[in-house]
Amino acid sequence: MDWTFANVDWAEIGEGTMDTLTMLGFSTLFTVLIGLPLGIILFLTSRGQLLQNRTFYTIASFVVNVLRSVPFIILMILLIPVTKMIVGTSLGVLGAIPPLVFGAAPFFARLVETSLREIDKGVIEAAQSMGASNWQIVWNVLLPESRSGLIAGITITTVTLVSYTAMSGVIGGGGLGDLAIRYGYQRFQTDVMVVTVVILLVMVQILQSLGDRLVLKFSRK
């Protein structure tokens, strides 16, 4: 291996890093916007909860489980027609965002549901006894009580999305994953591969450290 990094185009690495951050930022945003309400609905319609609905919960849970179980690399390929319909292309940064969201939103929804299940049921019953509506219970009880768990879930999901963005390079998704595949794998430029991996590792460490700090800050314990 050439440890001089002679093959590394640092301008291209910088562009790839920005593309990865763009994909990560937008996919995380839409994942939270979709996954949070989906997770709340799953919780509310589950057995013994405010809006218990066995039929709806069974169907929604099945769909979530199916999307979670499909390997992301296969999901990206299956969603190519849907991606083209949504954003007009299946390539580049724009084309990578829809499959990233489809892959991560169900995962995050389950984390939200799990976090809400950890809330003491007595707190919810107390809010009901005071005449709080379902919306008030969600906004004033469920979300505040599960805040640290939700932040932890967002952190886990964001870290997962970092690896997903790298995999999106297989179908021309852009970013560091695309550079690693085109140069590191196809052209055997191992130094490029090493640089991309190190940058991805640094991203993960920063995101995890930030998430851990926020969890500690907002923890009620």
PyMOL commands that set and color helices and strands:
alter all, ss='L'
color gray80, all
select helices_A, chain A and resi 10-45+54-69+72-78+80-87+92-117+121-129+134-145+147-171+175-185+190-218
alter helices_A, ss='H'
color red, helices_A
deselect
rebuild
show_as cartoon
